[in-house]
């Protein structure tokens, strides 16, 4: 990670020309075709940084030094939080205390601090409410986050409803309501639908009235959400209605959403809303035809599996690119997940997307391979030659396919990512017994744990779309 940071610094820093050497003439960029819209430079940069962002958001990929620093910071924050109480503070100090306790993972105290802030705002005079509580949305978010961590979805759900009625829709409202919806979607689908239905008129209104933000608004702490983000939040309602097997409601919600879009969209909005739309339209459609490079259960064999011929009562595809370290790290759970789901006659396949076909002689690599030194030469050193210790960093590191050899993983070309409009990973795609896609969503790191997200989706899909019973 440190080497990568240095590399990025070199790439992103301006380069100095040698002294007294004039710079070469600047080449004129080719004019892009007007028929092919392009992302803005900022959005293109954001897309280019996505792999790094996805990799670094998992602490499993942090260096030992970073993990040690994080542990030290969390311990200090926990001690500092416990040494104080929410009742010592008022106003913005309450939210600073909530932030401290969040780092220290003291969720009871986080919730108490946020609740005290919300109670004070509710009891304030109208004039005080206008200016005395500038971070009201943050207080709601802390309350919801703490409630979910304390396994109290009822309080989180009620707080999210109040949040939607109380504060303008911004990134904090989006994050908090989405977190609540994801938490309750499998166990309390009706509640998730209720929350989605409550926020949908807000989103449609913002879409209809959307204008580019002013420079002052764009540089604020919580700038207006871009149109494509509003659209992505809004399309969650018809997606959930599809998952609840309410296709007519989903069609009506989707049509209403499309009608709310402005007639003219920026290139960014047009491209990114189209991605969300196309992924949504996979729901209720047959699985795309995906070619396979190799079957890692038997890497030396010619892959013969066609996904539409290997369906179970439900079929789970766990899709990720080869650079996704935390996705590859979840490979140790692939076999147990496949065995567990097979008890319901469901199927599990990890799909490892990469540019090239792996060699047919691919074999599993021991866990220690990435740390092994290069083999030593058996020849004696020349007289007087200094012996150099083997450099562990120079040893070839195992590929993702080598690490996953022997697991229920199919190696697929990178085109599979585009087939599912995948931009975040790992992506879970679940189809019913007929191969009709019923759910698409990003997997949390505990998705493969027994009775967690994948098991819950499979149970719901089998319940909603049961296999035909033989006559």
C-alpha positions as CSV (number, residue, x, y, z in Angstrom):
1,X,0.0,0.0,0.0
2,X,2.8,2.4,0.8
3,X,4.4,1.6,-2.6
4,X,1.1,2.3,-4.3
5,X,0.8,5.6,-2.5
6,X,4.2,6.6,-3.7
7,X,3.3,5.6,-7.2
8,X,0.1,7.6,-7.2
9,X,2.0,10.6,-5.9
10,X,4.4,10.3,-8.8
11,X,1.6,9.9,-11.3
12,X,-0.5,12.7,-9.9
13,X,2.3,15.3,-9.2
14,X,3.4,17.7,-11.9
15,X,6.7,16.8,-13.6
16,X,9.5,19.2,-13.7
17,X,11.4,19.6,-17.0
18,X,15.2,19.4,-17.0
19,X,16.9,22.8,-16.6
20,X,17.3,24.8,-19.9
21,X,15.3,22.2,-21.8
22,X,12.2,23.5,-23.5
23,X,9.1,21.3,-23.1
24,X,8.1,19.2,-26.1
25,X,5.1,20.5,-28.1
26,X,1.8,19.6,-26.5
27,X,0.0,17.1,-28.7
28,X,-3.5,18.0,-29.7
29,X,-6.0,15.5,-28.3
30,X,-8.2,13.7,-30.7
31,X,-11.7,15.2,-30.9
32,X,-14.2,12.7,-29.5
33,X,-17.1,11.6,-31.6
34,X,-20.3,13.5,-30.9
35,X,-22.1,10.2,-31.1
36,X,-20.3,8.7,-28.1
37,X,-20.9,10.5,-24.8
38,X,-18.0,10.6,-22.4
39,X,-17.8,11.0,-18.7
40,X,-16.5,14.3,-17.4
41,X,-12.8,14.3,-16.3
42,X,-13.9,14.3,-12.7
43,X,-16.2,11.4,-13.1
44,X,-13.7,9.5,-15.2
45,X,-11.1,10.1,-12.4
46,X,-13.6,8.8,-9.8
47,X,-14.2,5.7,-11.9
48,X,-10.4,5.2,-12.3
49,X,-10.0,5.4,-8.5
50,X,-12.8,3.0,-7.8
51,X,-10.6,-0.1,-7.6
52,X,-8.4,1.5,-5.0
53,X,-11.4,2.8,-3.0
54,X,-13.0,-0.6,-3.0
55,X,-9.8,-2.3,-2.0
56,X,-8.9,0.1,0.8
57,X,-12.4,0.2,2.4
58,X,-11.8,-3.3,3.7
59,X,-9.5,-3.3,6.7
60,X,-8.4,-6.8,5.7
61,X,-6.3,-5.1,3.0
62,X,-4.6,-2.6,5.3
63,X,-1.0,-2.9,6.2
64,X,0.1,-4.1,9.7
65,X,1.2,-0.5,10.5
66,X,-2.2,0.8,9.6
67,X,-4.1,-1.8,11.5
68,X,-1.9,-1.2,14.6
69,X,-2.6,2.6,14.3
70,X,-6.3,1.9,13.9
71,X,-6.4,-0.4,17.0
72,X,-4.5,2.2,19.1
73,X,-6.9,5.0,18.0
74,X,-10.0,2.9,18.7
75,X,-8.7,2.0,22.1
76,X,-8.0,5.6,23.0
77,X,-11.3,6.7,21.6
78,X,-13.1,4.0,23.6
79,X,-11.4,5.1,26.8
80,X,-12.1,8.8,26.2
81,X,-15.7,8.0,25.4
82,X,-16.3,6.0,28.5
83,X,-14.6,8.6,30.7
84,X,-17.4,11.0,29.7
85,X,-21.1,10.9,29.5
86,X,-23.5,12.5,27.0
87,X,-25.2,14.5,29.7
88,X,-22.0,16.6,30.1
89,X,-22.5,18.1,26.6
90,X,-24.9,20.2,24.6
91,X,-25.2,21.4,21.0
92,X,-22.5,20.5,18.6
93,X,-20.3,19.1,21.4
94,X,-22.8,16.2,21.6
95,X,-22.2,15.3,18.0
96,X,-18.4,15.5,18.5
97,X,-18.9,13.2,21.5
98,X,-21.0,10.8,19.3
99,X,-18.2,10.8,16.7
100,X,-15.6,10.0,19.4
101,X,-17.7,7.1,20.7
102,X,-18.3,5.8,17.1
103,X,-14.6,5.4,16.7
104,X,-14.5,3.7,20.0
105,X,-17.4,1.4,19.1
106,X,-19.4,2.5,22.2
107,X,-22.8,2.3,20.5
108,X,-25.0,2.8,23.6
109,X,-23.3,6.1,24.2
110,X,-23.4,7.1,20.5
111,X,-27.2,6.6,20.6
112,X,-27.6,8.5,23.8
113,X,-25.6,11.5,22.5
114,X,-27.6,11.6,19.2
115,X,-30.9,11.2,21.1
116,X,-30.1,14.1,23.4
117,X,-29.3,16.3,20.4
118,X,-32.6,15.4,18.7
119,X,-34.6,15.9,21.9
120,X,-33.0,19.3,22.4
121,X,-33.8,20.3,18.8
122,X,-37.4,19.2,19.2
123,X,-37.8,21.3,22.4
124,X,-36.1,24.4,21.0
125,X,-38.0,27.5,19.9
126,X,-38.7,28.0,16.2
127,X,-35.9,30.6,16.0
128,X,-33.4,28.3,17.7
129,X,-34.3,25.4,15.4
130,X,-33.4,27.5,12.4
131,X,-29.8,28.3,13.5
132,X,-29.0,26.3,16.7
133,X,-28.8,22.8,15.2
134,X,-26.8,23.0,12.0
135,X,-26.0,19.3,11.9
136,X,-29.4,17.8,12.5
137,X,-29.0,15.2,9.7
138,X,-25.7,14.0,11.3
139,X,-27.6,13.4,14.6
140,X,-30.2,11.3,12.8
141,X,-27.5,9.3,11.1
142,X,-25.7,8.6,14.4
143,X,-28.9,7.5,15.9
144,X,-29.7,5.1,13.0
145,X,-26.1,3.8,12.8
146,X,-26.0,3.0,16.5
147,X,-29.4,1.4,16.5
148,X,-28.4,-0.9,13.7
149,X,-25.2,-1.8,15.5
150,X,-27.2,-2.6,18.6
151,X,-29.5,-4.8,16.5
152,X,-32.5,-2.5,17.1
153,X,-34.0,-2.2,13.6
154,X,-37.3,-0.9,15.0
155,X,-35.7,2.2,16.4
156,X,-33.6,2.6,13.2
157,X,-36.7,2.4,11.1
158,X,-38.7,4.9,13.1
159,X,-35.7,7.3,13.2
160,X,-35.3,7.0,9.4
161,X,-38.9,7.9,8.9
162,X,-38.6,11.0,11.1
163,X,-35.3,11.9,9.3
164,X,-37.1,11.9,5.9
165,X,-39.8,14.2,7.3
166,X,-37.4,16.6,9.1
167,X,-34.2,17.3,7.1
168,X,-33.5,18.0,3.4
169,X,-32.4,15.0,1.4
170,X,-28.6,14.9,1.3
171,X,-25.8,12.3,1.4
172,X,-26.4,11.6,5.1
173,X,-30.1,10.9,4.6
174,X,-29.3,8.7,1.6
175,X,-26.7,6.7,3.5
176,X,-28.9,6.3,6.6
177,X,-32.0,5.3,4.8
178,X,-30.2,2.9,2.5
179,X,-28.4,1.3,5.5
180,X,-31.8,0.8,7.2
181,X,-33.4,-0.6,4.1
182,X,-30.5,-3.1,3.6
183,X,-30.7,-4.2,7.2
184,X,-34.5,-5.0,7.2
185,X,-35.0,-6.0,3.5
186,X,-35.0,-9.7,4.0
187,X,-36.7,-10.1,7.4
188,X,-39.1,-7.2,7.2
189,X,-39.5,-6.6,3.4
190,X,-42.8,-4.7,4.0
191,X,-41.0,-2.2,6.2
192,X,-38.3,-1.7,3.6
193,X,-41.0,-1.1,1.0
194,X,-42.7,1.4,3.4
195,X,-39.5,3.4,3.9
196,X,-38.8,3.3,0.1
197,X,-42.3,4.5,-0.6
198,X,-42.0,7.3,1.9
199,X,-38.8,8.7,0.4
200,X,-39.8,8.1,-3.3
201,X,-41.9,11.4,-3.6
202,X,-38.9,13.3,-2.2
203,X,-36.6,11.8,-4.8
204,X,-39.0,12.3,-7.7
205,X,-39.4,15.9,-6.7
206,X,-35.7,16.5,-6.6
207,X,-35.2,14.8,-9.9
208,X,-37.9,17.0,-11.6
209,X,-36.4,20.2,-10.1
210,X,-32.8,19.2,-10.5
211,X,-30.4,21.9,-11.7
212,X,-26.6,22.0,-11.6
213,X,-25.5,23.2,-8.1
214,X,-24.0,26.6,-7.7
215,X,-20.2,26.7,-7.0
216,X,-21.0,27.7,-3.3
217,X,-23.4,24.8,-2.9
218,X,-21.0,22.3,-4.6
219,X,-18.2,23.2,-2.2
220,X,-20.3,22.9,0.9
221,X,-19.9,20.1,3.5
222,X,-23.0,18.3,2.1
223,X,-23.5,19.4,-1.5
224,X,-26.7,18.6,-3.4
225,X,-26.6,15.0,-4.6
226,X,-26.0,14.6,-8.3
227,X,-28.9,13.5,-10.4
228,X,-27.5,10.0,-11.1
229,X,-27.2,9.4,-7.3
230,X,-30.9,10.5,-6.8
231,X,-31.8,8.1,-9.7
232,X,-29.9,5.2,-8.1
233,X,-31.7,5.7,-4.8
234,X,-35.1,6.0,-6.5
235,X,-34.7,2.9,-8.6
236,X,-34.3,0.9,-5.4
237,X,-38.1,1.0,-5.0
238,X,-39.0,-0.8,-8.2
239,X,-36.1,-3.2,-7.5
240,X,-37.5,-4.0,-4.1
241,X,-41.0,-4.4,-5.6
242,X,-39.6,-6.9,-8.1
243,X,-38.0,-8.8,-5.3
244,X,-41.3,-8.9,-3.4
245,X,-42.9,-10.4,-6.6
246,X,-45.0,-7.3,-7.3
247,X,-44.2,-6.8,-11.0
248,X,-47.1,-4.5,-11.7
249,X,-46.1,-2.1,-8.8
250,X,-42.5,-2.2,-10.0
251,X,-43.5,-1.3,-13.6
252,X,-45.6,1.6,-12.3
253,X,-42.8,2.9,-10.1
254,X,-40.3,2.6,-12.9
255,X,-42.4,4.4,-15.3
256,X,-43.0,7.2,-12.8
257,X,-39.3,7.5,-12.2
258,X,-38.5,7.7,-15.9
259,X,-41.1,10.4,-16.3
260,X,-39.5,12.5,-13.6
261,X,-36.1,12.7,-15.4
262,X,-35.4,16.1,-17.0
263,X,-35.5,16.2,-20.8
264,X,-31.9,17.2,-21.0
265,X,-29.2,15.4,-19.1
266,X,-25.5,16.0,-18.7
267,X,-23.1,13.4,-20.1
268,X,-22.4,12.1,-16.6
269,X,-26.0,11.9,-15.7
270,X,-27.0,10.2,-19.0
271,X,-24.2,7.6,-18.8
272,X,-24.5,6.8,-15.1
273,X,-28.3,6.7,-14.9
274,X,-28.2,4.4,-18.0
275,X,-26.0,2.0,-16.0
276,X,-28.4,1.9,-13.1
277,X,-31.4,1.5,-15.5
278,X,-29.8,-1.4,-17.4
279,X,-28.8,-3.2,-14.2
280,X,-32.4,-2.8,-12.9
281,X,-33.7,-4.2,-16.2
282,X,-31.8,-7.4,-15.6
283,X,-34.3,-8.2,-12.9
284,X,-37.0,-10.4,-14.2
285,X,-34.9,-11.3,-17.3
286,X,-32.9,-14.5,-18.0
287,X,-29.3,-14.7,-16.9
288,X,-26.9,-13.3,-19.5
289,X,-25.0,-15.7,-21.5
290,X,-21.6,-15.8,-19.8
291,X,-18.6,-17.5,-21.4
292,X,-16.2,-19.4,-19.1
293,X,-12.4,-19.7,-19.2
294,X,-12.0,-22.4,-16.6
295,X,-13.6,-24.3,-13.8
296,X,-11.4,-24.1,-10.8
297,X,-12.9,-27.2,-9.1
298,X,-11.0,-29.0,-11.9
299,X,-8.6,-26.4,-13.5
300,X,-7.0,-28.9,-15.9
301,X,-10.3,-29.8,-17.6
302,X,-12.0,-28.0,-20.4
303,X,-14.8,-26.0,-18.9
304,X,-18.2,-27.4,-20.0
305,X,-20.5,-25.7,-17.5
306,X,-23.2,-23.5,-19.0
307,X,-24.8,-21.6,-16.3
308,X,-28.3,-21.9,-17.8
309,X,-27.8,-25.7,-17.8
310,X,-26.6,-25.9,-14.1
311,X,-29.5,-24.3,-12.3
312,X,-30.8,-25.3,-8.9
313,X,-33.9,-24.2,-7.0
314,X,-32.0,-20.9,-6.9
315,X,-28.6,-20.1,-8.4
316,X,-26.2,-17.6,-6.8
317,X,-23.4,-15.9,-8.8
318,X,-20.8,-14.2,-6.7
319,X,-19.1,-11.9,-9.2
320,X,-15.8,-10.0,-8.7
321,X,-12.6,-9.0,-10.6
322,X,-9.2,-10.5,-9.9
323,X,-7.9,-7.3,-8.3
324,X,-10.5,-7.5,-5.5
325,X,-8.4,-8.8,-2.7
326,X,-11.2,-9.0,-0.1
327,X,-13.3,-10.9,-2.6
328,X,-10.5,-13.5,-3.2
329,X,-10.1,-13.7,0.6
330,X,-13.7,-14.8,0.9
331,X,-12.8,-17.8,-1.2
332,X,-12.2,-19.9,1.9
333,X,-16.0,-19.8,2.4
334,X,-17.0,-20.7,-1.2
335,X,-17.0,-24.5,-0.7
336,X,-18.9,-24.4,2.6
337,X,-21.5,-22.0,1.1
338,X,-21.9,-24.3,-1.9
339,X,-22.4,-27.3,0.3
340,X,-24.8,-25.5,2.5
341,X,-27.0,-24.2,-0.3
342,X,-26.9,-27.6,-2.1
343,X,-29.0,-29.0,0.8
344,X,-31.9,-26.9,-0.7
345,X,-30.8,-28.0,-4.2
346,X,-29.6,-24.4,-4.8
347,X,-26.3,-23.7,-6.6
348,X,-23.4,-21.4,-5.8
349,X,-20.8,-20.3,-8.3
350,X,-18.1,-17.7,-7.7
351,X,-17.3,-15.8,-11.0
352,X,-13.7,-14.6,-11.1
353,X,-13.4,-12.0,-13.9
354,X,-10.0,-11.5,-15.5
355,X,-8.5,-10.5,-18.8
356,X,-6.8,-13.8,-19.8
357,X,-7.5,-17.5,-19.6
358,X,-5.5,-19.2,-16.8
359,X,-3.0,-21.9,-17.7
360,X,-4.6,-25.4,-17.9
361,X,-2.0,-26.7,-15.4
362,X,-3.2,-24.3,-12.7
363,X,-2.8,-25.7,-9.2
364,X,-3.7,-24.6,-5.8
365,X,-1.1,-22.4,-4.1
366,X,-0.3,-22.9,-0.4
367,X,-1.2,-20.0,1.9
368,X,2.5,-19.3,2.5
369,X,3.2,-19.0,-1.2
370,X,2.8,-15.2,-1.3
371,X,5.5,-14.9,1.4
372,X,7.9,-17.6,0.1
373,X,11.3,-16.6,-1.0
374,X,12.6,-17.4,-4.5
375,X,14.3,-20.8,-4.7
376,X,18.0,-20.8,-3.8
377,X,20.5,-21.9,-6.4
378,X,22.3,-25.1,-5.6
379,X,25.5,-23.9,-7.2
380,X,28.2,-22.8,-4.8
381,X,28.9,-19.1,-4.7
382,X,31.9,-17.8,-6.6
383,X,35.0,-17.2,-4.5
384,X,34.8,-13.8,-2.8
385,X,31.2,-13.2,-3.9
386,X,29.0,-11.8,-1.3
387,X,25.9,-13.8,-0.6
388,X,22.6,-12.0,-0.8
389,X,19.6,-13.1,1.2
390,X,16.6,-13.9,-0.8
391,X,14.2,-11.0,-1.1
392,X,10.6,-12.2,-0.3
393,X,9.2,-9.3,-2.3
394,X,10.9,-10.6,-5.4
395,X,9.1,-14.0,-5.3
396,X,6.2,-14.3,-7.7
397,X,2.9,-13.9,-5.9
398,X,0.1,-16.3,-6.5
399,X,-2.7,-15.2,-8.9
400,X,-6.3,-15.0,-7.8
401,X,-7.1,-18.1,-9.8
402,X,-4.3,-20.0,-8.1
403,X,-5.6,-18.9,-4.7
404,X,-9.1,-20.1,-5.6
405,X,-8.1,-23.4,-7.2
406,X,-10.2,-26.2,-5.8
407,X,-13.2,-24.0,-5.0
408,X,-16.5,-23.7,-6.9
409,X,-15.2,-20.8,-9.0
410,X,-15.6,-20.2,-12.7
411,X,-13.0,-18.0,-14.4
412,X,-14.9,-15.7,-16.8
413,X,-13.7,-12.8,-19.1
414,X,-13.9,-9.2,-17.9
415,X,-16.9,-8.8,-20.2
416,X,-19.0,-10.5,-17.5
417,X,-18.6,-7.4,-15.4
418,X,-20.2,-5.3,-18.1
419,X,-22.9,-7.9,-18.6
420,X,-24.1,-7.3,-15.1
421,X,-23.3,-3.6,-15.1
422,X,-21.0,-4.3,-12.1
423,X,-19.1,-1.4,-10.6
424,X,-18.9,-2.5,-6.9
425,X,-17.8,-5.8,-5.6
426,X,-18.4,-8.5,-4.7
427,X,-21.7,-8.5,-6.5
428,X,-24.4,-11.1,-5.7
429,X,-26.7,-12.1,-8.5
430,X,-29.5,-14.6,-7.6
431,X,-31.7,-16.3,-10.2
432,X,-34.7,-18.5,-9.6
433,X,-35.1,-22.2,-10.7
434,X,-35.8,-21.0,-14.3
435,X,-32.7,-18.8,-14.5
436,X,-34.7,-15.5,-14.1
437,X,-32.7,-12.9,-12.2
438,X,-34.5,-11.9,-9.0
439,X,-31.9,-10.0,-7.0
440,X,-28.7,-8.0,-7.7
441,X,-26.8,-6.3,-4.9
442,X,-23.4,-5.7,-3.5
443,X,-22.3,-8.2,-0.8
444,X,-21.1,-7.2,2.6
445,X,-18.1,-9.0,4.0
446,X,-20.3,-11.4,6.1
447,X,-22.5,-12.3,3.1
448,X,-21.3,-15.9,3.0
449,X,-21.7,-16.6,6.8
450,X,-24.4,-19.2,7.5
451,X,-27.9,-17.6,7.8
452,X,-26.6,-14.3,6.5
453,X,-27.5,-12.4,3.4
454,X,-27.0,-15.0,0.7
455,X,-28.9,-17.7,2.7
456,X,-31.7,-15.2,3.3
457,X,-32.0,-14.2,-0.4
458,X,-32.0,-17.9,-1.5
459,X,-34.8,-18.7,1.0
460,X,-36.9,-15.8,-0.2
461,X,-36.3,-16.6,-3.9
462,X,-37.4,-20.2,-3.4
463,X,-40.4,-19.1,-1.4
464,X,-41.5,-16.5,-3.9
465,X,-40.7,-18.5,-7.1
466,X,-40.9,-22.2,-6.0
467,X,-39.8,-24.9,-8.4
468,X,-42.5,-26.7,-10.3
469,X,-43.4,-29.9,-8.6
470,X,-43.4,-33.0,-10.8
471,X,-46.8,-34.4,-11.7
